[in-house]
């Protein structure tokens, strides 16, 4: 039973690694983006509320995000563990996640922190924007997203470090290299992965 949190700046490769790790741990990868899209497409009550914010181009408020995550973490497929990507993003959400897990007598096992140099991330995301035709991913926008990450999410690293949960992994290099580093770091924590 493995409960992982994947954290790191935008462009550090979290989404790619989340898919690989969830398969290797045989647990679902849960991202807030996926939760939002799923609830919106299913027309759930929470999804309808979230859609109103998303359509207006606004952030979904913490209270609603927390409710969506709480609902997702009570589904049957997470009984054997999960991998969270994109939540929590703030200290208040850390408290909320603690409450959600404690209610079931659980806690996080490990927090995998992907680290990457800011200039390298800007280069990586700018290249991806060109390849995918994403005109919104300008260097200015990317650097702003990195600043927001530093301001809001980086403090979570201190919280989880103080609990002894963080394993730091270099997020630069090929996908396989990064996966191998994460696997080795988790192995040291007694979490064995079965990679295909």
C-alpha positions as CSV (number, residue, x, y, z in Angstrom):
1,X,0.0,0.0,0.0
2,X,1.7,3.2,-1.2
3,X,0.6,6.8,-0.8
4,X,2.9,9.1,-2.8
5,X,2.9,12.8,-3.5
6,X,4.8,14.1,-6.5
7,X,5.9,17.7,-6.3
8,X,8.0,20.0,-8.3
9,X,7.9,23.1,-10.5
10,X,5.9,23.3,-13.8
11,X,7.8,21.6,-16.5
12,X,9.8,19.3,-14.2
13,X,8.2,16.2,-15.8
14,X,5.7,15.4,-13.0
15,X,2.9,14.3,-15.4
16,X,5.1,11.9,-17.3
17,X,6.6,10.4,-14.2
18,X,3.2,10.1,-12.5
19,X,2.0,7.8,-15.2
20,X,5.0,5.6,-14.9
21,X,5.0,5.5,-11.1
22,X,1.3,4.8,-10.8
23,X,1.8,1.8,-13.1
24,X,4.8,0.6,-11.2
25,X,3.1,0.9,-7.8
26,X,-0.2,-0.4,-9.2
27,X,-2.0,2.7,-7.8
28,X,-4.0,5.4,-9.5
29,X,-2.3,8.7,-10.4
30,X,-4.6,11.5,-9.2
31,X,-4.2,15.0,-10.5
32,X,-6.5,17.9,-9.8
33,X,-6.7,18.6,-13.5
34,X,-8.0,15.1,-14.1
35,X,-10.4,15.3,-11.2
36,X,-11.8,18.6,-12.5
37,X,-12.2,17.2,-16.1
38,X,-13.8,14.0,-14.9
39,X,-16.4,15.8,-12.7
40,X,-17.2,18.3,-15.4
41,X,-17.7,15.7,-18.1
42,X,-19.8,13.6,-15.7
43,X,-21.8,16.7,-14.8
44,X,-21.5,16.0,-11.0
45,X,-22.7,18.7,-8.6
46,X,-19.1,19.6,-7.8
47,X,-18.2,19.5,-11.5
48,X,-20.9,22.0,-12.4
49,X,-19.5,24.3,-9.7
50,X,-15.9,23.9,-10.9
51,X,-16.9,24.4,-14.5
52,X,-18.3,27.9,-13.7
53,X,-14.9,29.0,-12.4
54,X,-13.0,27.3,-15.2
55,X,-15.2,28.9,-17.9
56,X,-14.6,32.3,-16.3
57,X,-10.9,31.7,-16.5
58,X,-10.6,31.7,-12.7
59,X,-8.9,29.4,-10.3
60,X,-11.2,26.8,-8.7
61,X,-11.2,27.9,-5.0
62,X,-9.5,25.8,-2.3
63,X,-12.8,24.8,-0.7
64,X,-14.1,23.3,-3.9
65,X,-10.8,21.7,-4.8
66,X,-10.6,20.2,-1.4
67,X,-14.1,18.7,-1.8
68,X,-13.3,17.3,-5.2
69,X,-10.1,15.7,-3.9
70,X,-11.9,14.4,-0.8
71,X,-14.5,12.8,-3.0
72,X,-11.8,11.2,-5.3
73,X,-9.8,9.8,-2.3
74,X,-12.9,8.0,-1.1
75,X,-13.4,6.0,-4.3
76,X,-12.7,2.3,-4.2
77,X,-9.7,2.2,-6.5
78,X,-7.6,4.2,-4.0
79,X,-8.0,1.7,-1.1
80,X,-4.6,0.3,-2.0
81,X,-2.8,3.6,-2.3
82,X,-2.5,6.5,-4.7
83,X,-0.1,9.0,-6.3
84,X,-1.1,12.6,-6.0
85,X,0.1,15.2,-8.6
86,X,-0.8,18.8,-8.3
87,X,-2.4,18.7,-4.9
88,X,-1.8,20.0,-2.3
89,X,-0.5,23.3,-3.7
90,X,-0.7,25.4,-0.5
91,X,-0.1,25.0,3.2
92,X,-3.9,25.1,3.8
93,X,-4.3,22.2,1.4
94,X,-1.6,20.2,3.3
95,X,-3.8,20.5,6.4
96,X,-6.8,19.4,4.4
97,X,-5.1,16.4,3.0
98,X,-3.8,15.5,6.4
99,X,-7.5,15.5,7.7
100,X,-8.7,13.5,4.7
101,X,-6.1,10.8,5.2
102,X,-6.3,10.8,9.0
103,X,-10.1,10.2,8.8
104,X,-9.2,6.8,7.2
105,X,-6.3,6.2,9.5
106,X,-3.7,6.9,6.8
107,X,-0.9,9.3,6.0
108,X,1.5,10.0,3.1
109,X,4.4,7.5,2.8
110,X,6.7,9.7,0.8
111,X,6.9,13.0,-1.1
112,X,9.0,12.8,-4.3
113,X,10.4,16.2,-5.1
114,X,11.5,16.7,-8.7
115,X,14.1,19.5,-8.9
116,X,15.2,21.3,-12.0
117,X,17.1,24.4,-12.9
118,X,14.7,27.3,-13.7
119,X,16.5,28.2,-17.0
120,X,16.4,24.6,-18.0
121,X,12.7,24.5,-17.3
122,X,12.1,27.7,-19.4
123,X,14.0,26.1,-22.2
124,X,12.1,22.8,-22.0
125,X,8.7,24.4,-21.8
126,X,9.5,26.9,-24.6
127,X,10.5,24.0,-26.8
128,X,7.3,22.1,-25.9
129,X,5.2,25.2,-26.6
130,X,6.7,25.5,-30.1
131,X,6.2,21.7,-30.8
132,X,2.6,21.8,-29.6
133,X,1.8,25.3,-31.0
134,X,1.0,26.7,-27.5
135,X,1.4,30.4,-28.0
136,X,0.4,31.0,-24.3
137,X,3.6,29.4,-23.1
138,X,5.9,32.4,-23.6
139,X,9.1,32.8,-21.5
140,X,7.4,35.6,-19.5
141,X,4.4,33.3,-18.7
142,X,6.6,30.4,-17.8
143,X,8.8,32.4,-15.5
144,X,5.6,33.8,-13.8
145,X,4.4,30.2,-13.3
146,X,7.7,29.4,-11.7
147,X,7.5,32.4,-9.4
148,X,4.0,31.4,-8.3
149,X,5.3,27.9,-7.6
150,X,8.1,29.3,-5.5
151,X,5.8,31.5,-3.6
152,X,2.9,29.1,-3.0
153,X,4.1,25.5,-3.4
154,X,7.8,25.6,-2.4
155,X,6.8,26.2,1.3
156,X,5.2,22.7,1.3
157,X,8.6,21.2,0.8
158,X,9.7,22.6,4.2
159,X,6.5,21.2,5.8
160,X,7.1,17.7,4.4
161,X,10.9,17.8,4.9
162,X,10.2,18.5,8.6
163,X,8.2,15.3,8.7
164,X,11.1,13.4,7.0
165,X,9.0,12.5,4.0
166,X,10.9,14.2,1.1
167,X,13.1,12.4,-1.3
168,X,14.8,14.8,-3.7
169,X,15.3,13.7,-7.3
170,X,17.0,15.5,-10.2
171,X,14.3,16.0,-12.8
172,X,16.6,16.7,-15.7
173,X,17.7,14.1,-18.2
174,X,15.8,11.5,-20.2
175,X,12.5,10.2,-19.0
176,X,14.1,6.8,-18.3
177,X,17.0,8.4,-16.3
178,X,14.6,10.3,-14.1
179,X,12.4,7.3,-13.5
180,X,15.5,5.3,-12.6
181,X,16.5,8.0,-10.0
182,X,13.0,8.0,-8.5
183,X,13.0,4.2,-8.4
184,X,16.3,4.2,-6.6
185,X,15.2,6.9,-4.1
186,X,12.0,5.0,-3.3
187,X,13.8,1.7,-3.0
188,X,16.0,3.3,-0.2
189,X,12.7,4.1,1.5
190,X,11.6,0.5,1.3
191,X,9.1,1.1,-1.5
192,X,9.9,-1.3,-4.3
193,X,8.5,-0.5,-7.8
194,X,7.9,-3.0,-10.6
195,X,8.7,-1.3,-13.8
196,X,7.7,-2.8,-17.1
